[in-house]
C-alpha cells in the first residue's frame, strides 16, 4: 500500500471570527430577553439576562479587537 492512500484529509479550519459571532449572538439574545421583552414569564430571569448581555457583548467586542490585532501582527 502506498502512504499517500492512507492519509486522511485534515479537518477544515474555522475562521477566527466564529467565536466572537457566537458570543455576540448569545449576547443579543440575552439583551432582548433582559431589556426589550415584555413577556411576563421572562421577568424572573430579567437581571440574569441583563448581566449576561453586558458580559457577552463586551467579550465579543474585546475578542474581535484581539483577533484583528493578532491578524495584523502576523501579517507583518
BELGIFEN-V796845 format. One record per helix or strand of 3 or more residues. SS is the DSSP state (alpha for helix, beta for strand). FROM is the first residue (numbers start at 1). TO is the last residue. If there is no record, write none. Layout:
ss = {SS;SS}
from = {FROM;FROM}
to = {TO;TO}
This chain:
ss = {alpha;alpha;alpha}
from = {3;18;40}
to = {6;36;75}
